[in-house]
Amino acid sequence: MRLHNVALSLAAALAAGPAAAQLSNRGIAVESGLSAPLDGAGGPRATITLTASTWLEGRVEVVVRVAHGSADGTGGRAAASATSGTLGLRLSLGLAPVRPQVFVDAGWARIEEDGVASGLAAFGAGAALEWFPAVDFSVAPRAALRLVGGAPAVELTLALGGYF
């Protein structure tokens, strides 16, 4: 009976594929999703984001983020557009192939509404669950609370990232 269990364990270990992981320390990701203001002013904005990251120490990475969001004008609401750039830190709380993350960032934003542009401070904090289906390639749903000026918004995105 004991030999049978050893043989089964050995067969299972040999049949398993290698674990997907992140081997490189720099990454670039493209995110797409929606950002919805919490105060109900205006509707959800479609967002597209480019992020670049590099590991600092342990499980901490520095992240540079450039995002653009826009919403079409509808009855009573003008078209709006926002572009932001932030610098932040991201902490991975687990190991690949699936790892939870938390992040914070701060920077600037330029918002255009009714043809009027304004520059404002931008802040964000959130969480993600990064999954590696292949070595150095990840998929990560992310949720963040973003604050631009005094208008908080919830942002939900899906990121596709490559590490190099």
C-alpha positions as CSV (number, residue, x, y, z in Angstrom):
1,M,0.0,0.0,0.0
2,R,2.8,2.4,0.8
3,L,4.6,1.8,-2.5
4,H,1.3,2.5,-4.3
5,N,1.0,6.0,-2.6
6,V,4.6,6.8,-3.4
7,A,4.1,5.8,-7.1
8,L,0.9,8.0,-7.3
9,S,2.7,11.0,-5.7
10,L,5.7,10.6,-8.0
11,A,3.4,10.4,-11.1
12,A,1.5,13.5,-10.0
13,A,4.7,15.4,-9.5
14,L,6.1,14.4,-12.9
15,A,2.8,15.2,-14.7
16,A,2.6,18.8,-13.2
17,G,3.8,21.6,-15.5
18,P,6.2,24.2,-14.3
19,A,4.7,27.0,-12.3
20,A,4.1,30.3,-14.2
21,A,6.0,33.2,-12.6
22,Q,7.5,36.5,-13.0
23,L,11.3,36.2,-13.5
24,S,12.1,39.7,-14.7
25,N,12.2,42.9,-12.6
26,R,10.7,45.5,-15.0
27,G,7.3,45.5,-16.4
28,I,4.9,47.3,-18.7
29,A,1.1,46.9,-18.7
30,V,-1.9,48.2,-20.6
31,E,-5.1,48.6,-18.6
32,S,-8.6,49.3,-19.8
33,G,-11.8,49.8,-17.8
34,L,-14.3,52.2,-16.3
35,S,-14.0,55.1,-13.8
36,A,-17.3,56.2,-12.2
37,P,-17.6,59.3,-10.0
38,L,-18.9,58.6,-6.5
39,D,-20.8,61.9,-6.2
40,G,-23.0,61.0,-9.2
41,A,-21.9,64.1,-11.2
42,G,-21.3,62.9,-14.7
43,G,-21.3,59.3,-15.9
44,P,-18.7,56.6,-16.1
45,R,-15.6,57.3,-18.2
46,A,-13.9,54.7,-20.3
47,T,-10.2,54.6,-19.3
48,I,-7.0,53.4,-21.0
49,T,-3.8,53.3,-18.9
50,L,-0.1,52.6,-19.6
51,T,2.0,51.6,-16.5
52,A,5.7,50.9,-16.2
53,S,7.2,49.3,-13.1
54,T,10.4,48.1,-11.6
55,W,11.2,46.2,-8.4
56,L,12.8,48.2,-5.6
57,E,13.3,45.8,-2.7
58,G,11.6,42.6,-1.6
59,R,8.0,42.7,-2.8
60,V,7.9,46.5,-3.4
61,E,7.9,48.1,-6.8
62,V,7.8,51.6,-8.1
63,V,5.1,52.3,-10.7
64,V,4.7,55.1,-13.2
65,R,1.2,55.4,-14.6
66,V,-0.2,57.5,-17.4
67,A,-4.0,57.3,-17.9
68,H,-6.7,58.8,-20.1
69,G,-10.4,58.7,-19.6
70,S,-13.3,60.2,-21.6
71,A,-17.0,60.3,-21.5
72,D,-19.3,61.4,-24.3
73,G,-21.8,64.2,-23.7
74,T,-25.3,63.2,-23.2
75,G,-28.5,65.2,-22.4
76,G,-27.6,67.8,-19.9
77,R,-24.0,66.7,-19.5
78,A,-21.0,67.9,-21.6
79,A,-18.3,65.6,-23.0
80,A,-15.4,65.3,-20.6
81,S,-11.8,64.1,-20.9
82,A,-9.1,63.5,-18.2
83,T,-5.4,62.7,-18.6
84,S,-3.3,62.0,-15.5
85,G,0.2,60.9,-14.7
86,T,1.2,59.4,-11.3
87,L,4.1,57.9,-9.5
88,G,3.4,55.3,-6.8
89,L,4.4,52.2,-4.9
90,R,2.9,48.7,-5.3
91,L,3.3,45.9,-2.7
92,S,2.8,42.2,-3.7
93,L,1.4,40.2,-0.8
94,G,2.0,36.8,-2.2
95,L,4.0,34.8,-4.8
96,A,3.2,33.9,-8.4
97,P,1.3,32.5,-10.1
98,V,-1.5,34.4,-8.3
99,R,-0.6,37.3,-6.0
100,P,-2.7,40.0,-4.3
101,Q,-1.4,43.5,-4.4
102,V,-2.1,46.9,-2.8
103,F,-0.9,50.2,-4.3
104,V,-0.9,54.0,-3.7
105,D,0.1,56.8,-6.2
106,A,0.1,60.5,-6.5
107,G,0.6,63.0,-9.4
108,W,-1.2,65.4,-11.6
109,A,-4.3,65.4,-13.8
110,R,-5.7,67.6,-16.6
111,I,-9.4,67.7,-17.0
112,E,-11.4,69.2,-19.9
113,E,-15.1,69.8,-19.5
114,D,-17.1,72.2,-21.7
115,G,-13.9,73.3,-23.4
116,V,-12.4,74.5,-20.1
117,A,-9.1,72.8,-19.0
118,S,-7.9,72.6,-15.4
119,G,-4.9,71.1,-13.8
120,L,-5.3,69.3,-10.5
121,A,-3.6,67.0,-8.1
122,A,-4.4,63.3,-8.5
123,F,-4.2,60.5,-5.9
124,G,-5.1,56.8,-5.9
125,A,-5.2,53.8,-3.7
126,G,-6.3,50.3,-4.5
127,A,-5.9,46.6,-4.8
128,A,-5.3,44.0,-7.5
129,L,-5.1,40.3,-8.0
130,E,-2.3,39.6,-10.5
131,W,-2.3,36.2,-12.2
132,F,0.5,34.8,-14.4
133,P,-0.8,32.4,-17.0
134,A,2.7,32.3,-18.6
135,V,6.2,33.3,-17.5
136,D,6.6,37.1,-17.4
137,F,3.0,37.7,-18.6
138,S,0.2,38.7,-16.2
139,V,-3.5,39.5,-16.2
140,A,-4.7,41.6,-13.3
141,P,-8.2,43.0,-12.4
142,R,-7.6,46.2,-10.4
143,A,-9.9,48.3,-8.3
144,A,-8.9,51.8,-7.1
145,L,-10.3,54.8,-5.4
146,R,-9.1,57.8,-7.3
147,L,-9.2,61.5,-6.2
148,V,-8.7,64.3,-8.7
149,G,-9.2,67.7,-7.2
150,G,-12.1,67.0,-4.8
151,A,-14.0,64.5,-6.9
152,P,-13.6,60.9,-5.8
153,A,-14.2,58.1,-8.3
154,V,-14.1,54.3,-8.3
155,E,-12.0,52.8,-11.1
156,L,-12.2,49.2,-12.2
157,T,-9.7,48.1,-14.8
158,L,-8.2,44.9,-16.3
159,A,-4.5,45.0,-16.9
160,L,-2.4,42.9,-19.3
161,G,1.3,43.1,-18.4
162,G,4.6,41.9,-19.7
163,Y,7.8,41.7,-17.7
164,F,11.2,42.1,-19.2
